[in-house]
Amino acid sequence: PTHPPPMGNFQTSLRPGGTKNQIVDKSAVYSDIGATQEHTVEIPSHFQHALATFEQKLDTIEESIQNLSQSVKLSAQRCEEKSASSGSAFDQQRKNHPPPPPPPPPPSTESEEFAKFVTTSHLLDWMHHIRDQFLAGGAPPNTKLMKQIDIITDFIRNSKTGTSEHNFDSLLNSEQDEEMQKFLSDALSPKTNFKSSKVSFHTVAKAVLFSRRISKRPSFRSRPQQLYDIPPSLETHVRQVHSFHFDIFQFEKDCPKDQDGHSMVLYYMAQIAFRHFRLVEQFSFDMEKLRACLKEANDNYHPENPYHNALHASDVLQTLMYLLSAKKIRSHLSDLDILSLIVAAIFHDVQHPGHTNTFEQKTQTERALLYNDTSILENHHTTTCFKILYNDKFNFISSLNKNQQLYMRKAIIFLILGTDISHHFTSLGKIKETIIAQFNPTDEEHTLLLMKLLMKCADINNPVKPLSLSSRWAHRVNNEFFLQGDKEKELNLPLSAFSDRENANIPKSQIAFCQFIVEPLFSCLVEFDSTHTICLETMESNKQHWTALLEKETALSSDAL
């Protein structure tokens, strides 16, 4: 088949041999990182479908062009034969009655077809996958290859308005960047030998050039340049957001604050989550309303709480992104399921007062009266969530159809109420007998229970994280318990569990929490998908740390006696 028209100095083709399920870089091209192994990257299913559909369209276009070309040749041949037989008389007749002009070739047909199926957001999503996989495979972050990937990513991101800092024509022709020229030249060479059953990383470079042509269309340039309000200073965190070792404390430190000096950590983490799963593109959300809603959610967490604040909600959200990186888990969830999980995580502790349901019952608060002493705070979080979501200023979910909104509401209520620790063992038993014993991915109840397992794991994730993070969270939650104990003493109320700062034993409480709550829950998760075995391994290491501290404290107490 013929190749699409040349772009710049190179010939392009979107059809290397093989299936469209993986891309592979060749170490010969990327010798600057000293790589000898191949790094494979899974292509998102929507991209596979888009490329396959585009190729089918391209085949049809090429066949039409070939037929047209053959017809033109036959017509020209007949004219020549007629001219030879008729001589000057025919020439005079042709002057008086010229043949109609041939139809103009379809303008940028391949670009138009490509634009219908492969959007700029698809390309960005692909580039992020590629970069993460190279880094995971050991590629140093500061090599020329990584810089080239960043340049291409920047070009794609800004191609809609032509505001990219990097001009691709100048890159292709610049004498000052020979390595980039070689990189693109090799990528776009029709002689490149692609391995069977692979799609080369080079295809991305070709797709970039297609996006460059598409970007010249007025309808494309008129779209918004930027969906998300994520500052460049957070891009390093964005690339690591699905990592088990993600440092949420450093992320908060690097986040810009609002005009009153308050943390905006949840506002930015939530946007990263929506971008990570491409939820705005999937559901055509109003971005202005979404940003307003996320800002309102962030502002409705109480920063004075040592633990239940916007940072905790951000940590739960980031942990969800890590848990959803497991292929088996992700394969059982729809985009609407992911959306429901993300929104539930954002709002799951909104307006938390910094004390427990037990304290609410003891003091007979308005919330306790309203919800009849049943999951008081969880009901309040859920109600507040939907009060915000259904406000016209924040109602970004209005683009969902009625059935989607009903399912999302059902899921969010189920997920947030499921974080009530008093129902933990009942929920755990249901999860074991359903998710572990007989999971049916077509059963809605089973899907909701899988989502509940993920939500509960994310909510109590602290003991399974690296000790540098886990210990900080342990002291934060105990400080919040102590503040509740101080209030209970002031009101002459019985002290709740773990709230007496004068008789506290943090190592002992951490060991018990791990043993009776965290370990059984995460064991279910690992039994369902062994990808997250590191969670149990890290928790066991943390338990050893707390056990050593407990033994040391016990020895000191014995010596004092």
C-alpha positions in Angstrom: 0.0 0.0 0.0 1.1 3.6 -0.6 2.3 5.7 2.3 0.4 8.9 3.3 1.8 12.2 1.9 5.3 13.2 3.2 5.5 15.6 6.2 8.6 17.8 6.4 11.5 15.7 4.9 10.1 12.3 5.9 7.6 9.7 4.8 5.0 8.6 7.4 3.0 5.4 7.9 0.8 4.3 10.8 0.9 0.7 9.7 4.1 -1.1 10.8 3.6 -4.9 10.7 2.1 -6.7 13.6 -0.7 -6.2 16.1 -1.5 -3.0 17.9 -1.1 -4.2 21.5 2.4 -3.1 22.6 5.1 -0.6 21.6 8.8 -1.3 22.0 11.9 0.9 21.8 15.0 -0.3 20.2 18.2 0.0 22.2 20.2 0.9 19.0 18.2 4.1 18.7 18.4 4.9 22.4 22.0 4.0 23.0 22.5 7.1 25.1 20.8 5.4 28.1 22.9 2.3 27.7 19.8 0.1 27.5 20.1 -3.4 26.1 16.7 -4.7 27.1 13.4 -3.8 25.5 10.9 -1.7 27.4 7.3 -2.7 26.5 4.3 -0.5 27.1 0.7 -1.5 27.0 -1.4 0.6 24.7 -4.8 1.7 26.1 -7.7 -0.2 24.5 -9.3 2.9 23.1 -6.0 3.7 21.3 -5.8 0.2 19.9 -9.4 0.5 18.6 -8.7 4.0 17.2 -5.6 2.8 15.3 -7.4 -0.2 14.0 -10.4 1.8 12.8 -8.1 4.4 11.3 -6.2 1.7 9.3 -9.5 0.4 7.9 -10.4 3.9 6.8 -7.0 4.4 5.3 -7.2 1.2 3.3 -10.5 2.4 1.9 -9.0 5.8 1.0 -6.0 4.3 -0.6 -8.2 1.9 -2.7 -10.3 4.9 -3.8 -7.1 6.9 -4.8 -5.7 3.9 -6.7 -9.0 3.5 -8.6 -9.1 7.1 -9.4 -5.5 7.1 -10.5 -6.2 4.1 -12.8 -9.2 5.8 -14.3 -7.3 9.0 -15.0 -4.5 6.9 -16.7 -7.0 5.1 -18.9 -8.7 8.3 -19.9 -5.3 9.9 -20.7 -4.4 6.8 -22.8 -7.6 6.9 -24.8 -7.1 10.6 -25.4 -3.6 10.0 -26.8 -4.9 7.2 -29.1 -7.7 9.5 -30.3 -5.3 12.3 -30.8 -2.9 10.1 -32.9 -5.8 9.1 -35.2 -7.5 12.4 -35.5 -4.5 14.7 -35.7 -4.9 18.4 -35.7 -8.7 18.2 -36.0 -8.9 16.5 -32.7 -6.6 19.0 -31.2 -8.9 21.8 -32.4 -11.9 20.0 -31.0 -10.1 19.5 -27.6 -9.4 23.2 -27.5 -13.1 24.1 -28.1 -14.4 21.4 -25.7 -11.8 20.9 -23.0 -12.3 17.9 -20.7 -13.5 18.7 -17.2 -10.7 19.1 -14.7 -10.0 16.0 -12.5 -11.5 16.1 -9.1 -9.2 17.6 -6.5 -7.5 15.1 -4.2 -9.1 14.9 -0.7 -7.3 17.5 1.5 -5.3 15.9 4.3 -7.5 12.8 4.3 -5.4 10.8 6.6 -5.2 13.6 9.1 -9.0 14.1 9.1 -9.5 10.4 9.6 -6.9 10.3 12.4 -8.5 13.2 14.2 -11.8 11.5 14.3 -10.5 8.6 16.5 -7.2 9.7 18.1 -7.4 12.9 20.1 -4.6 14.9 21.6 -5.6 13.5 25.0 -5.0 10.0 23.7 -1.5 11.0 22.6 -0.7 12.5 25.9 -2.0 9.5 27.8 0.2 7.3 25.6 3.3 9.5 26.2 2.8 9.4 30.0 2.6 5.6 29.8 5.8 5.4 27.8 7.7 7.8 30.1 6.7 5.9 33.2 7.6 2.6 31.7 11.1 3.8 30.7 11.7 5.1 34.2 10.4 1.9 35.7 12.7 0.0 33.5 15.8 1.8 34.8 16.2 4.6 32.3 17.9 7.6 34.0 15.5 10.6 34.1 18.0 13.2 32.8 19.1 11.6 29.6 18.6 13.1 26.2 16.0 10.5 25.5 13.9 11.6 28.4 14.3 15.2 27.3 13.1 14.3 23.8 10.1 12.5 25.2 9.3 15.6 27.3 9.7 17.8 24.2 7.2 15.7 22.3 4.8 15.6 25.2 5.0 19.4 25.5 4.3 19.7 21.7 1.3 17.5 21.9 -0.1 19.2 24.9 0.1 22.7 23.3 -0.5 21.7 19.7 -4.2 22.8 19.9 -3.3 26.5 20.0 0.2 26.4 18.5 1.7 27.8 21.8 4.3 25.0 22.2 7.7 26.3 23.2 9.3 23.8 20.7 8.8 24.2 16.9 8.8 20.8 15.3 9.9 22.3 11.9 12.9 23.8 13.5 13.7 20.6 15.3 13.5 18.6 12.1 15.7 21.0 10.2 18.0 22.3 13.0 21.7 21.7 12.6 22.1 22.2 16.3 20.1 19.1 17.3 21.5 16.2 15.2 20.4 13.6 17.8 16.8 14.8 17.6 17.0 14.7 13.8 18.4 11.2 13.9 15.7 10.1 16.4 12.9 11.4 14.2 14.6 10.3 10.9 14.9 6.7 12.2 11.4 6.8 13.5 9.8 8.0 10.3 11.9 5.9 7.9 9.8 3.6 5.8 12.7 1.1 5.9 12.5 0.7 9.7 12.2 -3.0 10.5 9.4 -3.5 13.0 9.2 -6.7 15.0 6.1 -8.8 14.4 3.4 -8.5 17.0 4.8 -5.2 18.2 4.0 -1.5 17.4 7.1 0.6 17.6 7.6 3.5 19.9 8.5 5.3 16.7 4.7 5.3 15.9 4.3 7.9 18.5 6.6 10.3 16.6 4.5 9.7 13.5 1.4 10.4 15.4 2.9 13.7 16.7 3.4 14.8 13.1 -0.2 13.9 12.4 -1.3 16.0 15.4 0.7 18.9 14.0 -1.3 18.8 10.8 -4.5 18.5 12.7 -3.7 21.4 14.9 -3.8 23.8 11.9 -7.6 23.1 11.5 -9.6 26.1 12.9 -12.0 23.8 14.7 -9.1 22.2 16.5 -7.4 25.4 17.5 -10.6 26.8 18.9 -10.8 24.3 21.7 -9.5 25.2 25.2 -5.8 25.0 25.6 -5.7 23.6 29.1 -8.2 21.5 30.9 -6.5 21.2 34.3 -5.1 23.8 36.7 -2.0 21.8 37.7 1.2 23.9 38.1 4.4 22.7 36.3 6.1 22.4 39.7 3.9 19.4 40.4 4.6 17.5 37.2 7.3 15.3 38.9 4.7 14.2 41.4 2.1 13.7 38.6 4.4 11.1 37.0 4.8 9.2 40.3 1.2 9.4 41.4 0.5 5.7 41.0 3.6 4.7 43.0 3.5 2.8 46.2 6.2 5.0 47.6 4.5 8.3 46.7 5.4 11.0 49.4 2.1 12.8 50.1 3.8 15.1 52.7 6.3 16.4 50.1 3.4 16.8 47.6 1.5 19.0 50.0 4.6 21.0 50.7 5.1 21.6 47.0 1.4 22.5 46.4 0.5 26.2 46.0 -1.6 27.6 48.9 -4.7 29.7 48.5 -4.8 33.5 49.2 -5.4 32.8 52.9 -2.4 30.5 53.2 -4.4 27.3 53.4 -3.4 24.0 51.8 -4.8 23.2 48.4 -3.5 19.7 48.4 -6.9 18.0 47.7 -7.7 20.4 45.0 -4.6 19.5 43.0 -4.6 15.8 43.9 -8.2 15.5 42.7 -7.4 17.1 39.4 -4.5 14.8 38.9 -6.8 11.8 39.5 -9.3 13.1 36.9 -6.5 13.6 34.5 -4.9 10.3 35.3 -8.1 8.4 34.3 -9.2 10.9 31.6 -12.6 11.3 33.2 -13.2 14.8 31.9 -12.8 13.5 28.3 -14.8 10.4 28.9 -17.8 12.1 30.4 -17.6 15.6 28.8 -17.5 17.4 32.2 -17.8 21.2 32.5 -14.2 21.9 33.6 -15.1 25.2 35.3 -17.7 23.5 37.4 -15.4 20.6 38.2 -12.6 22.9 39.4 -15.1 24.9 41.5 -16.4 21.7 43.0 -12.9 20.4 43.9 -12.1 23.8 45.5 -15.3 23.6 47.5 -14.4 20.1 48.6 -10.9 21.1 49.7 -12.3 24.1 51.6 -14.8 22.0 53.5 -12.1 19.9 55.2 -10.9 21.3 58.6 -7.2 22.1 58.5 -7.0 22.2 62.3 -7.6 18.5 62.5 -4.3 16.6 62.9 -5.5 13.6 60.9 -9.0 14.0 59.3 -8.2 16.8 56.9 -7.6 17.5 53.2 -4.2 15.8 53.4 -5.8 12.5 54.5 -8.4 12.7 51.7 -5.6 13.3 49.2 -3.6 10.3 50.6 -6.7 8.1 50.3 -7.1 9.3 46.7 -3.5 8.7 45.8 -3.6 5.2 47.3 -6.7 4.4 45.2 -4.7 5.4 42.1 -2.0 3.0 43.2 -4.4 0.2 43.9 -6.1 0.7 40.5 -2.8 0.3 38.7 -3.2 -3.5 39.1 -4.4 -4.8 35.7 -6.8 -7.4 37.1 -8.5 -5.0 39.4 -8.8 -2.3 36.7 -10.2 -4.7 34.2 -13.3 -5.3 36.3 -14.2 -1.7 36.7 -15.9 0.7 34.2 -15.1 4.4 33.8 -18.2 5.1 35.8 -17.0 2.9 38.6 -13.7 4.7 38.6 -15.4 8.1 38.7 -17.6 6.9 41.6 -14.5 5.8 43.5 -12.6 9.0 42.9 -15.5 11.2 44.0 -16.2 9.0 47.1 -12.5 9.3 48.1 -12.6 13.1 47.7 -15.6 13.6 49.9 -15.4 10.6 52.2 -14.4 12.6 55.3 -15.6 16.1 54.3 -16.4 18.4 57.2 -15.0 15.8 59.7 -15.2 17.4 63.2 -12.0 15.7 64.4 -13.7 13.2 66.8 -15.5 9.9 66.5 -19.0 8.7 66.2 -18.8 7.6 69.9 -18.2 11.2 70.9 -21.1 12.4 68.7 -23.4 9.9 70.6 -22.1 10.9 74.0 -22.7 14.6 73.4 -26.0 14.1 71.5 -25.0 16.4 68.7 -27.4 17.5 66.0 -25.9 15.0 63.6 -26.4 12.2 66.1 -30.1 13.2 66.4 -30.5 13.5 62.6 -29.0 10.1 61.8 -30.3 8.2 64.9 -26.8 7.4 66.2 -26.2 5.3 63.1 -23.0 5.9 61.1 -23.3 9.5 62.1 -20.2 11.0 60.6 -20.3 8.8 57.5 -23.9 9.9 56.8 -22.9 13.5 57.3 -20.0 13.2 54.8 -22.3 11.6 52.2 -25.1 14.2 52.6 -22.5 17.0 52.4 -21.0 15.4 49.3 -24.3 15.5 47.4 -25.3 19.0 48.7 -22.1 20.2 47.0 -22.5 18.1 43.9 -26.1 19.2 43.3 -25.4 22.9 43.7 -25.6 24.5 40.2 -22.2 26.1 40.7 -20.5 22.8 41.3 -22.7 20.3 39.4 -20.2 19.0 36.9 -21.9 15.6 36.8 -24.9 17.1 35.1 -23.4 15.8 31.8 -24.1 12.3 32.9 -27.4 10.7 31.8 -30.0 9.8 34.4 -29.0 6.2 34.8 -25.4 7.1 35.2 -26.2 9.6 37.9 -28.4 7.1 39.8 -25.7 4.5 39.7 -23.0 7.0 40.8 -25.1 8.1 43.7 -25.8 4.5 44.8 -22.1 3.7 44.6 -20.9 6.8 46.5 -23.4 6.2 49.3 -22.3 2.6 49.5 -18.6 3.4 49.5 -18.6 6.3 52.1 -21.0 4.5 54.5 -18.7 1.5 54.1 -15.8 3.4 55.8 -17.6 3.2 59.2 -15.1 1.1 61.2 -18.0 -0.2 63.4 -19.2 -2.3 60.4 -15.7 -3.4 59.5 -16.0 -7.1 60.3 -19.5 -7.5 58.7 -18.1 -5.9 55.5 -15.0 -8.1 55.6 -17.1 -11.2 55.9 -19.3 -10.2 52.9 -16.2 -9.4 50.9 -14.6 -12.8 51.6 -17.7 -14.8 50.7 -18.3 -12.8 47.5 -15.2 -11.3 46.1 -12.8 -14.1 47.1 -15.0 -17.1 46.9 -17.2 -16.5 43.8 -16.5 -13.2 42.1 -18.8 -12.5 39.2 -17.7 -9.4 37.2 -21.1 -9.1 35.6 -22.9 -8.9 38.9 -23.4 -5.3 40.1 -23.3 -6.2 43.7 -20.0 -8.0 43.3 -18.5 -5.0 41.5 -19.7 -2.7 44.3 -18.1 -5.0 46.9 -14.8 -4.9 45.0 -15.0 -1.1 45.0 -15.7 -1.2 48.7 -12.6 -3.4 49.3 -10.5 -0.8 47.4 -12.1 2.1 49.3 -11.6 0.6 52.7 -8.0 -0.4 51.9 -7.2 3.1 50.7 -8.9 4.6 53.9 -6.7 2.6 56.3 -3.6 2.4 54.2 -1.2 4.1 56.5 0.2 1.0 58.3 1.1 -0.7 55.0 3.1 2.3 53.6 6.8 2.8 54.1 7.7 3.5 57.7 8.9 7.1 57.0 5.2 7.8 56.0 3.4 5.4 58.2 4.9 6.6 61.5 4.0 10.2 60.8 0.4 9.2 60.2 0.4 7.1 63.4 1.3 10.1 65.5 -1.2 12.3 63.7 -4.1 10.0 64.3 -3.1 9.6 68.0 -2.9 13.3 68.4 -6.4 13.6 67.2 -7.6 10.9 69.6 -5.8 12.8 72.4 -7.6 16.1 71.6 -10.9 14.2 71.8 -9.8 12.8 75.2 -9.1 16.3 76.4 -12.6 17.4 75.5 -14.1 14.3 77.2 -12.2 15.2 80.4 -13.6 18.7 80.2 -17.1 17.4 79.9 -16.6 14.7 82.6 -17.3 12.0 80.0 -15.8 8.5 80.0 -12.6 8.4 78.0 -12.9 6.7 74.6 -10.4 4.1 73.5 -6.9 5.4 72.7 -7.9 9.0 73.8 -6.0 9.2 77.1 -2.8 10.9 76.4 -1.4 10.3 79.9 -1.7 6.5 79.5 -1.2 6.1 75.8 0.9 3.4 74.2 1.2 4.1 70.5 3.3 1.0 69.6 0.8 -1.3 71.2 -2.2 0.4 69.5 -0.5 0.2 66.1 0.3 -3.5 66.5 -3.3 -4.2 67.4 -4.7 -2.1 64.6 -2.4 -4.0 62.1 -3.2 -7.4 63.5 -7.0 -7.2 63.8 -8.0 -4.6 61.1 -5.4 -4.0 58.5 -3.9 -7.4 57.9 -7.2 -9.3 57.3 -8.4 -6.6 54.9 -5.3 -6.4 52.8 -5.0 -10.2 52.8 -8.3 -10.2 50.9 -6.9 -7.6 48.5 -3.8 -9.7 47.8 -5.8 -12.9 47.5 -7.9 -11.2 44.8 -4.8 -9.6 43.0 -1.3 -10.6 44.1 0.1 -7.4 42.6 -0.1 -5.6 45.9 1.8 -8.2 48.0 4.2 -5.3 48.9 1.5 -3.9 51.1 1.5 -6.9 53.5 5.3 -7.2 53.4 5.7 -3.5 54.4 3.1 -3.8 57.1 5.0 -6.8 58.6 8.2 -4.7 58.6 6.3 -1.8 60.3 4.9 -4.2 62.9 8.5 -5.3 63.7 9.4 -1.7 64.2 6.5 -1.1 66.6 7.2 -4.4 68.4 10.8 -3.4 69.0 9.6 0.0 70.4 7.1 -1.8 72.7 9.7 -4.2 74.0 12.0 -1.2 74.7 9.3 0.7 76.5 8.4 -2.4 78.5 12.0 -2.9 79.5 12.3 0.7 80.6 9.1 0.4 82.7 10.4 -2.8 84.4 13.7 -1.0 85.2 11.8 1.9 86.7 9.9 -0.4 89.0 
